Amino acid sequence: MAKLNGLDPARWLANTFDKLPTCRNSKIDSLLPFADSELA
């Protein structure tokens, strides 16, 4: 899914794993690959 949205999958995954422990449940959707394209 990340690659289809113009993101580097490995970079997106590493960034997601970094953010996941401190991400509030209400903001979990922001970690999805199509929610943000700053990692492209």
C-alpha positions in Angstrom: 0.0 0.0 0.0 2.8 2.4 0.8 4.5 2.0 -2.6 1.1 2.5 -4.4 0.9 5.8 -2.6 4.3 7.0 -3.7 6.2 6.1 -0.5 9.3 4.1 0.2 7.8 1.1 2.0 10.9 0.4 4.2 11.1 4.0 5.2 7.4 4.3 5.9 7.5 1.1 8.0 10.5 2.2 10.1 8.8 5.6 10.7 5.6 3.9 11.7 7.3 1.6 14.2 9.1 4.6 15.7 5.8 6.5 16.1 3.5 3.6 17.1 4.4 3.3 20.8 3.5 6.9 21.5 0.6 7.3 19.1 -2.8 7.9 20.7 -5.5 5.5 19.7 -7.5 8.4 18.3 -4.6 9.3 15.9 -3.8 5.8 14.8 -5.2 6.5 11.3 -2.5 9.1 10.8 0.0 6.2 10.6 -1.6 4.7 7.5 0.5 5.0 4.3 -2.1 7.1 2.5 -2.7 9.5 5.4 0.6 11.4 4.9 3.0 11.6 2.0 5.9 13.4 3.8 8.0 10.2 3.5 8.0 10.1 -0.3 
